[in-house]
Amino acid sequence: MHTNEIDELRKLLPLRIERLADIAYDIWWASDHQSRSIFRMISRYHWTLSEHNPISVLLNTPRSRFDELAHQPEFLHHYDALLANYDLACERSTKWFATEHQESLGKPIAYFSAEFGLHSSLPIYSGGLGILAGDHVKTADDLGLPLVAVGFLYPFGYFVQHITTDGDQIAEYHDLDRKGTAVQEVLGSDGKPVIISLHLDNEQQKLHLKLWKVKVGTVTLYLMDSDLEINVAADREITRRLYGGDKLYRLRQEYALGVGGVRALQQLGIEPAVYHANEGHSSFLFIERLRLEMAKGRSFHSSVAHIQATSVFTTHTPVPAGHDAFAPEIVADYFQETIRELGISKEQFLSLGLHQEEYGEAFNMTSLAFSMADHRNAVSKKHEEVTRKMWKGIETPSSNIIHVTNGVHIPTWLAPEFDELLRMAMPSDWRGSIDDPDFWKHVHQIPDVLLWHVRSQLSRHLGRYIGDLLRKRAPDDDKDMITRGALYNPSAFTIGFARRFATYKRALLPFRDKERLAEILNNPERPVQIIFSGKAHPADEGGKALIKEVWNYAHDPLFRGKIMFLENYSMHTAKLLVRGVDLWLNLPRAPLEASGTSGIKAAINGVPNLSVLDGWWIEGYNTKNGWAIDSHEGLSEEAQDALDAESFYQQLEQVIVPMYYHRNLENIPTEWMKVVKESIASVLPQFSSERMVKEYVKNLYLPAERA
Ligand SMILES: *Cc1c(COP(=O)(O)O)cnc(C)c1O
């Protein structure tokens, strides 16, 4: 008999405070400042050491400390308030969806994604796509949407980035400590862990996938794990790494995600009303649905029509390499058994996903999703146009491509210091009005001095984090110290540039004219510093070369320590950066940024954007809430780069830096604070994930459910 993880953890705690275990196993805490502060109160040391992992705090803090806390009135007061709040949050019936859409969706939406970014202690995400999925799940919980999510538990996660003194990225994989993470075994009615099995290819050996679950308030995320002793060695690898391996590895992984995911839900007795494929990685779910529909005796055409009407697909990138495509023969091999069972020809099967690629015809996961899901969307207005051009001919009168512009989960990304300030300065609890633009106009009434105080605090937090990293690492030469931020100055104007290192993001653009950049940075009265951070995919040699180049600039004497690089960009570092810098820089080569979300996270924390007009910024920029670099689509790359770099230098020199350093008698930059306030007031409601998920409900989920 397996005991459940929460019970085991409870047993370690005094009865009076045993429900700390429930909270630790509910990722709900990740966006609840009250619970985060309770775990910090228990042990600041273990909270910091574990980079904010409650389970780790509960497992590692000495028992005597809990006995002490169980008798401390102040602690118990916090504990009781937290529990009351938590129990309320676990009640779906009082939330938005239940009150607005009572009659709809008795059955859930099944949301499939290859990655989920919920918190850095659960490293099953690589970047923007995963964090969007995590924010979607958290918001579904906030809104009381009946949703179940499906993905993988990657025991080796995405890699941890180390950078050598020479600027070479080293990818390290750490084995996930399942016991120290908020994942629980899914147990069947017999009390044993649930394991599903399927045939890959026509191999003799079956692939077994163990099911785990992660609780996010009222939403459950199911994670499949192939790293089991009963699996043959090659199969154990299937879910070990996120985006690891070669093409065949990806195909096998995506087979397990789509086909395995549908089987897992079936085994759990969950019958979704709507299936949502977040990006094409999970598109094979549609093939498994086809098998299930036809097994009920439905014809091929009627099954396809039913699946189309009840499926949602979101595409996320205009970059061709972001759309997985496989050799048709190999896909047909993997689905040999299914094709036979469906009684259709191989050609008919392959026609569902065939697409003309640069190198010839391939089976493309995005094509498959488009042919099986009638409810489809891009992730910004501009991206909708680009997608339409890119996938000519896939629209029919009944299935247009629409857009739902990305948003971010405000309770996750807004600094706790702002939470406190807003509770005091706004007319009512901001959590009740997240997507209401009128409510956020009140930000303009907050006294500058209070807002500026928070902004300064956040810069100091960032400085402390950089200092901690340096001390932990103790670099042995000055060059390395400087590169890693030893000369960070919390009162200097700080620009943040943090994202995946891919060529289209143009991390090197600021260095086009090095002398001019040095001049901007080294002005003694108005110093400017730039912090870079980001990973390159381990197989992306171009991306790694970019990191190395930035790394070398960081200790170039020309810049005198004003350029720095933070290793291992994660949700944890992202939070510190988007809150702690003064300006967020984004330089994509338009129109390749589908949406982008880090700029939104910065904007809501009073960090205005300087960004190329692409993705979300086309919709977000209003001339008063930040600065825009015109996009120069259609010109040669060289001409685009030259114009964009010129615009970057000019705006910094003439407008942005002077405005930041223009202070009143209290040393507050009053003009700058107007931009800060406008940034929060205009971006927060419009680019919140509340607005986003409500649009998914209205424009995609409900129409698909009604079909
Ligand atoms: C938000 C976020 C991203 C995505 O940022 P973009 O602006 O879309 O590049 C990537 N990684 C992390 C860790 C993030 O928090």
The ligand as a Gaussian input file, in Angstrom:
#p B3LYP/6-31G(d) Opt

LIG

0 1
 C        8.857000      35.137000     -19.442000
 C       10.008000      34.232000     -19.622000
 C       10.432000      33.878000     -20.905000
 C        9.773000      34.401000     -22.148000
 O       10.212000      35.680000     -22.430000
 P       10.143000      36.291000     -23.904000
 O        9.990000      37.717000     -23.709000
 O        8.948000      35.686000     -24.546000
 O       11.407000      35.903000     -24.573000
 C       11.513000      33.012000     -21.025000
 N       12.144000      32.522000     -19.951000
 C       11.777000      32.839000     -18.700000
 C       12.515000      32.248000     -17.555000
 C       10.694000      33.709000     -18.489000
 O       10.312000      33.997000     -17.239000

